[in-house]
Amino acid sequence: MNLEPSFDSWKEDNMSILESLSGRRNCLLFSGGKDSSLALHLILKAGMEFGFDFEVHSAMFPVHRYIDEEIEMLESYWSKRGIKIAWHDVGVTDDAIKNDPDPCIACRAIRKKMLKTGLTTDMVGEWDRFTIIASYSLWDIVSYSIEHVINHIYSRDQSTPAEDKNKRFFETAQRFYPLLKMNEGYSIFRPLIKLNDSDIRSMLDQEGIPTLSIPCKFSNLRPKRLLENYYKALGLSFDYDQLLDFAKKSLSLPDLSSYASINKGEYLQNIF
């Protein structure tokens, strides 16, 4: 990416994927945070230029972030840009995760369950033309690399079975790819994985895009968030191509074919 990221540089980098979205049912997963807010902005502009439509779905969890005032603020901004957000109640409160030793993993499990249930029933009819748009960033996959090196390769802690470590890396490794084309016809598009967090914040500031103002009270328990704070404190930025090359050569990153044949129920519930 350019030192000063813009819609045009992002569009050029994702041109072939954006051209393929016309005629498909595209679903952007929206949390109201910085990453999904920028993804929505970019996809909205690209949709106008490349002639594709998309819908926006948000799982309102953890619940403490999604008070009425916050939802009204986001709806006010996005509705003026022609976007209608479908807000989904996941059916549980924050009590479901507050005493969990790793509430973020528990939160992801709840979101995955909602995703699988919603996508396989009400939201999707024709899987052969469906695209899920998810907002993982470059800093996310840098953190997954460090997690794998520290916890899985060099750790002396033998309390976690190797099978569980391998399962975790198989889950995070597929997020290194901008596009997954599954054998059942649907695709997973990650439009932000070549953008540093500083790029994302800069573009949000330039465009004046609002995000949820209530931080997640569980976020500081996430190793990924701690690593992001470290990158930010040192003013670090990363290069996607160099990271991908490292992951393939040194981490044995699974290739795309490892994921393509996975049944959609299994993928959405346990891997996505």
PyMOL commands that set and color helices and strands:
alter all, ss='L'
color gray80, all
select helices_A, chain A and resi 7-13+15-20+34-50+63-65+68-80+94-96+103-123+127-129+138-153+162-176+197-207+219-221+223-233+240-250+257-260+264-271
alter helices_A, ss='H'
color red, helices_A
select strands_A, chain A and resi 25-29+55-59+85-88+130-133+179-181+187-189
alter strands_A, ss='S'
color yellow, strands_A
deselect
rebuild
show_as cartoon
